Amino acid sequence: MSKKSYLKRGFKAEAERISNNFRKDIGLDIHDHLCAFKLANFLNIEVISPEILGIDDKGLDVLMGNTKKSSGWSALTMTNSSDKKIIIHNTRASDARQQSDLMHELAHIICKHEIIVPDGIVLPSYMRYYDKSQEAQAEYLGAALQLPRECLVWALTTGNMSKREISTNYSASLQMVNFRINATGISKQVKYIRT
């Protein structure tokens, strides 16, 4: 079963509206780059690096995927004692990956996803467990926050940008640009797309 089948009817259109509305609320044009750090600040969500938690270099290497034994951690959201959301993210990842990871975490918060832990699974207090529907929502909304459909249409037509230029201009990976072009059906709308 594909991830998109986990999205409820109308969620994709709602994700595009949410992304467009945040750009307007922050004072950006629809085709402007929305930095994940700026969105987090707008939402009053603190974004911190794991270095400030006092983890030594060896521990950071394992945590951030710099060793053969690590899986390459990206980001997680915690709630502090004041019930405020805090996102801890991998500062050693590329800028495009950091933007994507933060948008994904912000999407979980925007969607008000709750921690759901199935019976028999014990997680540390800082870990999250989301069901497939919530992960699909965060994946789609996070990607829409980074590259909304209207922004891509503008970049490919009025902006006459190639996929590589879109990637650079919007701090997104080429993989994310391709995902969004395919997920939004833009390739059917725009006849010629430069790589």
One Martini backbone bead per residue (centre of mass of N, CA, C, O) as a GRO file, in nm:
protein
  195
    1MET     BB    1   0.096   0.036   0.023
    2SER     BB    2   0.071   0.358  -0.017
    3LYS     BB    3   0.099   0.660   0.137
    4LYS     BB    4  -0.139   0.809  -0.007
    5SER     BB    5  -0.363   0.612   0.113
    6TYR     BB    6  -0.336   0.757   0.411
    7LEU     BB    7  -0.489   0.990   0.293
    8LYS     BB    8  -0.726   1.192   0.323
    9ARG     BB    9  -0.967   1.340   0.181
   10GLY     BB   10  -0.826   1.665   0.099
   11PHE     BB   11  -0.534   1.697   0.218
   12LYS     BB   12  -0.368   1.815  -0.013
   13ALA     BB   13  -0.526   2.081  -0.040
   14GLU     BB   14  -0.483   2.167   0.255
   15ALA     BB   15  -0.174   2.179   0.247
   16GLU     BB   16  -0.159   2.406   0.039
   17ARG     BB   17  -0.314   2.616   0.207
   18ILE     BB   18  -0.130   2.620   0.450
   19SER     BB   19   0.123   2.712   0.301
   20ASN     BB   20   0.010   2.974   0.181
   21ASN     BB   21  -0.079   3.104   0.454
   22PHE     BB   22   0.197   3.124   0.584
   23ARG     BB   23   0.320   3.311   0.378
   24LYS     BB   24   0.124   3.542   0.425
   25ASP     BB   25   0.161   3.575   0.738
   26ILE     BB   26   0.481   3.639   0.697
   27GLY     BB   27   0.508   3.812   0.406
   28LEU     BB   28   0.496   3.633   0.154
   29ASP     BB   29   0.519   3.515  -0.140
   30ILE     BB   30   0.428   3.235  -0.306
   31HIS     BB   31   0.738   3.216  -0.443
   32ASP     BB   32   0.874   3.211  -0.181
   33HIS     BB   33   1.099   3.128   0.044
   34LEU     BB   34   1.054   2.899   0.319
   35CYS     BB   35   1.192   2.890   0.613
   36ALA     BB   36   1.193   2.673   0.873
   37PHE     BB   37   1.301   2.866   1.091
   38LYS     BB   38   1.090   3.087   1.042
   39LEU     BB   39   0.841   2.914   1.100
   40ALA     BB   40   0.916   2.833   1.386
   41ASN     BB   41   0.923   3.120   1.496
   42PHE     BB   42   0.627   3.190   1.425
   43LEU     BB   43   0.532   2.927   1.611
   44ASN     BB   44   0.712   2.916   1.872
   45ILE     BB   45   0.962   2.719   1.790
   46GLU     BB   46   1.228   2.559   1.905
   47VAL     BB   47   1.557   2.529   1.759
   48ILE     BB   48   1.794   2.266   1.813
   49SER     BB   49   2.096   2.137   1.897
   50PRO     BB   50   2.263   1.863   2.034
   51GLU     BB   51   2.514   2.012   2.149
   52ILE     BB   52   2.353   2.159   2.394
   53LEU     BB   53   2.319   1.870   2.553
   54GLY     BB   54   2.627   1.746   2.595
   55ILE     BB   55   2.730   1.589   2.358
   56ASP     BB   56   2.971   1.423   2.242
   57ASP     BB   57   3.138   1.363   1.952
   58LYS     BB   58   3.084   1.057   1.945
   59GLY     BB   59   2.777   1.077   1.991
   60LEU     BB   60   2.721   1.258   1.744
   61ASP     BB   61   2.820   1.063   1.528
   62VAL     BB   62   2.604   0.851   1.585
   63LEU     BB   63   2.346   1.030   1.575
   64MET     BB   64   2.438   1.167   1.270
   65GLY     BB   65   2.573   0.936   1.075
   66ASN     BB   66   2.917   0.908   1.105
   67THR     BB   67   2.871   0.595   1.119
   68LYS     BB   68   2.823   0.255   1.063
   69LYS     BB   69   2.617   0.220   1.326
   70SER     BB   70   2.438   0.439   1.208
   71SER     BB   71   2.125   0.583   1.071
   72GLY     BB   72   2.064   0.883   1.060
   73TRP     BB   73   1.958   1.129   1.214
   74SER     BB   74   1.734   1.413   1.211
   75ALA     BB   75   1.454   1.452   1.400
   76LEU     BB   76   1.283   1.599   1.694
   77THR     BB   77   1.008   1.620   1.921
   78MET     BB   78   0.949   1.817   2.211
   79THR     BB   79   0.833   1.862   2.547
   80ASN     BB   80   0.842   2.073   2.786
   81SER     BB   81   0.764   2.180   3.108
   82SER     BB   82   0.589   2.424   2.950
   83ASP     BB   83   0.457   2.292   2.688
   84LYS     BB   84   0.685   2.326   2.474
   85LYS     BB   85   0.804   2.311   2.163
   86ILE     BB   86   1.090   2.111   2.048
   87ILE     BB   87   1.351   2.105   1.807
   88ILE     BB   88   1.574   1.849   1.714
   89HIS     BB   89   1.865   1.866   1.498
   90ASN     BB   90   2.069   1.792   1.224
   91THR     BB   91   2.352   1.995   1.162
   92ARG     BB   92   2.513   1.788   0.952
   93ALA     BB   93   2.328   1.833   0.746
   94SER     BB   94   2.203   1.946   0.491
   95ASP     BB   95   2.014   2.208   0.417
   96ALA     BB   96   1.790   2.051   0.271
   97ARG     BB   97   1.751   1.839   0.497
   98GLN     BB   98   1.683   2.032   0.725
   99GLN     BB   99   1.434   2.153   0.596
  100SER     BB  100   1.277   1.887   0.567
  101ASP     BB  101   1.284   1.792   0.863
  102LEU     BB  102   1.148   2.044   0.986
  103MET     BB  103   0.887   2.037   0.820
  104HIS     BB  104   0.799   1.764   0.927
  105GLU     BB  105   0.780   1.845   1.226
  106LEU     BB  106   0.587   2.085   1.183
  107ALA     BB  107   0.358   1.915   1.067
  108HIS     BB  108   0.294   1.758   1.322
  109ILE     BB  109   0.218   2.012   1.484
  110ILE     BB  110  -0.001   2.132   1.297
  111CYS     BB  111  -0.170   1.849   1.312
  112LYS     BB  112  -0.171   1.749   1.612
  113HIS     BB  113   0.001   1.516   1.687
  114GLU     BB  114   0.003   1.227   1.864
  115ILE     BB  115   0.115   1.003   2.079
  116ILE     BB  116   0.139   0.663   1.960
  117VAL     BB  117   0.137   0.359   2.153
  118PRO     BB  118   0.152   0.052   2.128
  119ASP     BB  119   0.111  -0.226   2.262
  120GLY     BB  120   0.434  -0.329   2.391
  121ILE     BB  121   0.560  -0.037   2.354
  122VAL     BB  122   0.867   0.119   2.458
  123LEU     BB  123   0.938   0.462   2.505
  124PRO     BB  124   1.099   0.720   2.529
  125SER     BB  125   0.998   1.043   2.600
  126TYR     BB  126   1.149   1.159   2.320
  127MET     BB  127   0.980   0.973   2.156
  128ARG     BB  128   0.813   0.879   1.857
  129TYR     BB  129   0.482   0.752   1.750
  130TYR     BB  130   0.352   0.692   1.431
  131ASP     BB  131   0.131   0.652   1.220
  132LYS     BB  132   0.088   0.623   0.884
  133SER     BB  133  -0.099   0.867   0.854
  134GLN     BB  134   0.081   1.076   0.999
  135GLU     BB  135   0.329   1.042   0.819
  136ALA     BB  136   0.191   1.117   0.553
  137GLN     BB  137   0.109   1.401   0.640
  138ALA     BB  138   0.393   1.509   0.711
  139GLU     BB  139   0.517   1.459   0.437
  140TYR     BB  140   0.324   1.633   0.267
  141LEU     BB  141   0.324   1.900   0.427
  142GLY     BB  142   0.627   1.944   0.439
  143ALA     BB  143   0.658   1.961   0.128
  144ALA     BB  144   0.453   2.197   0.090
  145LEU     BB  145   0.608   2.402   0.260
  146GLN     BB  146   0.863   2.396   0.080
  147LEU     BB  147   0.679   2.310  -0.206
  148PRO     BB  148   0.445   2.450  -0.345
  149ARG     BB  149   0.260   2.432  -0.618
  150GLU     BB  150   0.253   2.736  -0.699
  151CYS     BB  151   0.558   2.768  -0.685
  152LEU     BB  152   0.631   2.563  -0.906
  153VAL     BB  153   0.476   2.688  -1.136
  154TRP     BB  154   0.625   2.953  -1.130
  155ALA     BB  155   0.918   2.843  -1.162
  156LEU     BB  156   0.853   2.690  -1.446
  157THR     BB  157   0.738   2.950  -1.585
  158THR     BB  158   0.800   3.246  -1.499
  159GLY     BB  159   1.097   3.160  -1.388
  160ASN     BB  160   1.235   2.943  -1.568
  161MET     BB  161   1.318   2.686  -1.405
  162SER     BB  162   1.501   2.447  -1.304
  163LYS     BB  163   1.539   2.196  -1.091
  164ARG     BB  164   1.812   2.297  -0.984
  165GLU     BB  165   1.719   2.589  -0.926
  166ILE     BB  166   1.500   2.514  -0.728
  167SER     BB  167   1.677   2.371  -0.526
  168THR     BB  168   1.851   2.620  -0.459
  169ASN     BB  169   1.628   2.843  -0.403
  170TYR     BB  170   1.463   2.625  -0.182
  171SER     BB  171   1.631   2.425  -0.019
  172ALA     BB  172   1.621   2.158  -0.208
  173SER     BB  173   1.611   1.866  -0.321
  174LEU     BB  174   1.583   1.692  -0.607
  175GLN     BB  175   1.398   1.481  -0.486
  176MET     BB  176   1.185   1.686  -0.387
  177VAL     BB  177   1.120   1.815  -0.654
  178ASN     BB  178   1.024   1.554  -0.794
  179PHE     BB  179   0.808   1.477  -0.592
  180ARG     BB  180   0.632   1.736  -0.629
  181ILE     BB  181   0.584   1.719  -0.930
  182ASN     BB  182   0.443   1.439  -0.912
  183ALA     BB  183   0.231   1.482  -0.672
  184THR     BB  184   0.089   1.745  -0.832
  185GLY     BB  185   0.091   1.717  -1.162
  186ILE     BB  186   0.272   1.927  -1.323
  187SER     BB  187   0.380   1.764  -1.569
  188LYS     BB  188   0.096   1.797  -1.716
  189GLN     BB  189   0.097   2.121  -1.724
  190VAL     BB  190   0.402   2.121  -1.794
  191LYS     BB  191   0.567   2.058  -2.083
  192TYR     BB  192   0.855   2.190  -1.991
  193ILE     BB  193   1.127   2.036  -1.803
  194ARG     BB  194   1.409   2.120  -1.656
  195THR     BB  195   1.701   1.967  -1.501
   0.00000   0.00000   0.00000
